[in-house]
Every structure is written in C-alpha cells, then in structure tokens.
C-alpha cells in the first residue's frame, strides 16, 4: 500500500499554483458567459418581467401573425391610397349592386360606390376609434383605479360604488341614448362614449394590481426609507402593476372596434358621409340575398381586424402572466 502523503508533498505534486489557476479559469469562464438559463442576464443581473415577456413574444407565432396583420391595418389606415386609388364617396347608380368586375374586385354597394375602396378607407375609422378609445380608457381607468388602490379609504369606497353604477348601464342601450342626440359624423363622440363606459373595467384591474404591489417588501422598504407617495407610485408600484392593465386594454381594443361597428349599424354611431364598416353592413343588410358581396367584404374585414387584436392580447397575456410559464 502506498504511504500517505504529507500536505507539503501533495502541494508539490499538484503545483503550488494549481488552486489559484483553477479559480482564475472559473472566473474567466463566468466572464465569457455571464448569462445563463437560471434567470440571470448580462453580468449576472436577473432578467426582468418585460425582457422575459419580449423573449417569449418573439417565439410565439400567434404574436407574430397578429402583429403583421395589425401593422398592415395601421399602414393602410394612415395611407389608404397605397392600395386604393378611388374615392369612397363617388357613387354611380348605374353600377348599384353589381358584382366583381375588372378594377372593382369587391363589386358595388346599393348606391353604386366601390366596395373595395370603402373597405380600405373604413380601416382608418376602425383603427382610430379602437386606438383612441383604448388609450383614453387605459389612462382614465389606470389613474382612478391606481389612486383608489394606493390611498384606499373614502376614495376607494367612492370609486367602488361609482364603478358599480357604470357596470349597471347596458353598453348598447347607453349608446342609443347618448349618441342619439349627437349630430356629428366624426369618430370623437363614439370615442368619448366608449371612454365614458369603458374606464370602470380598467379601474378595477388597476386597483387590484396596485393593492397587490404595494404590499411587497420593496415598497415597504421604500416607505421606511422615507420615499414620498409619488415616488413610490411612479418608481416602485406602477412598473410592477401595469402588466394586467396592458393585457386587458389590448384585448378590449378589438371589442371597441366591434362596438363602433355595432353602433354605426344601429344608426347612432358614425353617420354618412363618414366611411365605416358598420354603415356599409347596415346598408347591405337588406340586399344579402341578391348581392351578398356587399355584406361579406366589410363584415370579413371587421372580423379579421377584431380577431387580430384579440389574438395579440392573448399572446401578451400569456407572456406577462408568470403562472402560464
């Protein structure tokens, strides 16, 4: 049996610099590969919720497809003349209810207007109503709900009872009453109505998120260190409570587009000479047997647009919800 080695002999065989060299090699390898699958980013920093969400979204085919569709809709809503050179208001009764023909692939409506041109220009109305209404609802609801959740007390009680009142108003019935006295043919009365009845949902979501976030240890530590209320709201609570609001607002955007079309179909939303898919669907409803193309094309464009925004909202929800990882 070999004789046991003394500590000096072991060091002499391995080399006095062996432990030091091993530590240097480990340090070098960590420096070359600072990130890893353990939830750390560059230089060993933990990845944030937003970076993880963006990484998941880039790998989600639903997000990619819906984003491309929405990007196309936004482009043609800003520059409809890129793919439609006609005038959506130009009418010729001699062409009324005609089907597809060269230069007019979607046919003509009951007044002899080109359906393709009106479908393209109607995108601007739907996108404008959806985006503006969503921004207004998200801003108003987030501010009111966030303040109620942060301060609580009488402010929270008043907001809770106020949201109960607004939730009790049927949306379509409210639109019939509110918009029936409006004579403007622009999108802004419709946007204002949607913001008026849409903010309670976002307010409740924001209130719950703020109540959850303000109970975390880092918020309590900031309060103990003397941070002001505004600093805690802007720096510590809002970035960690905004994710549910973004998810709900993204999904609601498609709902607001369909609501505008519904109100325009009932005759209380947008009115002629405005160009809207709801107006075209309403005008074509009586001719569905003789000329179904007048109804199918604007209805199809509406369905694709709403579906694209709902798919985008679902993808964002899956990326931002840690429980679904």
N, C-alpha and C positions, 0 to 999 in steps of 0.2 A: 504493500500500500504506500502511496506517496506521502511524504511527510507534509504536514500542514504548513502553509506559507505564513510568514510574518507579514504584517501590514506594509513594512518597507519593501519586501520582495514583491508583493502584489502591485504596489505602485510602480516599482521599477519595470515590471513586465508590461503593464498597461501603458506606461508612459505618464510622466507627471502632468502632462498637459491634456490627457485624454478626457477627463470630465469637462474641462474648460472648452475643448474643441467640440464636444457633443452639445454643450449648451449654445455655443456660437452657431452650430449648424441648425439647431432647432429654431433659434431666433431668426436666422436667415430665411428658413422655410416659411415661418409665420409672416415675415415681412413681404415675401413674394406672393403669398396667398392670404391676404388679410381677411377676405370674406369667406363664408362657408355656409353649409346648409343648416347651421344651428341657429339661424335667425339673426346673424350679425352681418353688417355691411362693411364698407371700406374702413380700414384702420380699426376693425373690431367693434365699430359702433352698431348698436341694434337698429334694425330696419324699422321704419315707421309703418303705420297702417296704410298710408297713402302710397308708399313705394311698393308694398306688397300687393295692394289693390291694382295698381297700374301694371305690375308684372303679370297678375292673373288676367287682367283685361286683355292684354296683348296676346295672350294664348287662347282666348275664348272666341271661337268662330262666330257665335251669336253677336258678340260685341262688334266684331269686325264687319259683318254683313250689315247690321243695323246702322253702324256709323257711316258706312259708304252710302247707304240709301239716304240717310239724313243729310249727309254732305251734298249729295246730288240735289235734294229738295231745296236746301238752302241756296245753292248756286242758282238754280232756275227761278227761285223766288226773288232773288236780287237782280238777275239778268234774264228775264223770261225770253227776251228777243234772241237769245243764243240758239234756241231750238224752235221758236215760234215767231214767224215774221209778220203774221197777220194782226188785225185789230179785233180784240174780243167783243167789241160793241158793234161792229159792222154787220148789218142784217140785210138779207135779201129774201123776201117772202117766196120768191120763185124757187128757192132751194130748201124750203121748210120740210123737215123730217126726212130729207134724203139720206141715204146710206153712204158708205165709204166710196170715195172716188179719188182719182189722182189729185194730189195736192191737199186733200182733205181726208186723211185716213180715218177719222172718227165720225165722219158724217156731219149733219147739221141738226140744230135744235128746232123747236116749233116756230121760232122767229127767223130761221134761216141764218143763224150765226154759226160759225165754225166751232164744233165741239172740242176739237183738239186744242185750238187756241185758248178757249175758255178754260179747259182743264189745266193748261200750263199756267195761265195767269191766275187761276184760282189758288195755286200753290202759295202765292205771296200772301193772300188773305189768311189762309190756314196757319202758315208758319208764323206770321206776325201776331195773330191772336194767341197762338199757343205759347210763343216765347215771351211776349209781353205780359200775358196773364200769369204765367208761371213765375216770372221774376217778381211781379207785384205781390202775388200770393206768398211766395217764399220770403220776401223781405218783410212784409207786414206781419205774417204769422210768426216768423222767427223772432222778431223784435218783441212782440207782445208775449209770446209764449216763453221766450228766454227770460224776460224780466219777471214774469209771474213765477217761473220755477226758481229763479235765483233769490228773490226777495220774499216770496210766499206771503202769508198774512192776508190782509184785506185785498191786496192787489190780485193775489191768486184766486181768492173767492169770487171777486167781481168777474174776472176773466172766465172762470169756470161756468158761472151762470150765464154769461153772455154767449159763450160758445154753445151752450145747451139751447139757447133761443135760436141761434142761426142754424143749428143742426135740425131743428124742427121745421124749417122752411123748405118745402119741396123745390128743387132746383128749377125744373121746367115751369112749374106754376109761378115761382118768383120771377122767372124771365118773362113770362107772358104779362105779368103785372108791371114789372119795372120797365121793360123795353117797349111796351105798347104805347107809352106816352112820348117816346123818343122819335124824332123825325130825322135825325142824322143818318146818312148812309155810310158813314165811316166805321172803322173797326173799334173805335175807342169806347163808345157806350157798351159794346159787348165785353170788351176787356175790363171795364170798370165794374160791370155786373159780376163777372167771374171772380174778380178780386174780392168783391164785397161778400160773396157767399163761399169763397174757397179758402179764405185765410184760417177759419177755425180748425180745420184738419191739420194744417201745418203747425198751428199754435199748440195744439195738444201734443204733437210729436216733439216739438222743440221743448216744451215744458217738461215732459218726461225725461228727455235726454239731459237737460240741464240739471234736474234734480238728481239724476244718477251720477253725473260727472262731478257735481260739487261735493259729493260725499267721499271722493277719492282722497287718498293720503296726500298727494302732491298739492291739492287745493287747500287742504287743512294746514299743510306746512307753509304755503304761501300766506295764508291768513295769519298764522302765528308769527311770521316774519314781518308783518305789518303791511302787506300788499293791499292796495286800495281795491274797492269793488270793481272799478272799471278795468284795472289791470288784471284782476282775476278772471273777469268775463272775457276779455279780449285775448289774453295770453295763455290761459290755462283751461278755461271751460269751453269756449266756443270751438277751438280746433278739435276737441275731443267729443263734442256734442253735435256737430254739424252733419255728420255722415248720414244718420237716418233722415234728416230733412232733405238732403240731396237725393236720396233714393226715392222718397215719396214724391218729391217735386218732379223728378224725371218721369216717373210713371204717370203722374197726373197730367203732364203736358199733352200726352195723347188723348186723355179724357177731355181736356179743354177744347181740343180741336174738334172732336166729335160733338161736343156741346154746342159750339158755334154753328156747326152744320145743322144740328137739330133745331136750334132757334131760328136759323135762316129758313129752314124747310117749313117751319110753322108760320113764317111771315113776320116775326118780331125781331129777328136778328138783323143781318145786313139786308139792305133793300136795293133794288135797281136804282141807278146804273152800276152798283158795285158788282164785282165778279166774285162769286163764291160757289163752291161745290154744293152747298146746301140749297142755294137758289136754283141751280141747274137741276138738282134732283127733284125739287118741288115742281119745277116747270115740266119735267119729263114724266112725272108720276102718272099722268092721265093718258100717256101715249105708250105705255110699256108693251102693250100687245102689238101695236102697229110698228113702232120704232124703238125697240129695246136698247139700241145703241146709245140713245140719248141719256138713258139712266145708268147703264152699266159702266160707262167710262168714268164719269165723275164719282160714282159710288166706289168703283175699284180704286181710284186714286186716293179717296178718303180712307178706305180700308187699309191700303198699303202704308199710308203715312201714319195712321194710328198704330198699326202693328209694329212699325219700325221703332217708334218711341217707346212702346210698351216693352219690346224686346231689349232695347237699350237700358231701360230702367231695371229689368230683371237681371241683366248682366252686371250692372253696377251694384245691385243689391247683393248678388252672390259674391262679388269681390270685396264688398265692405263689411259683410257680416262674418265675424270670426267663427260663429257657430256652424257655418256652412263650409268651412275649410276642411 
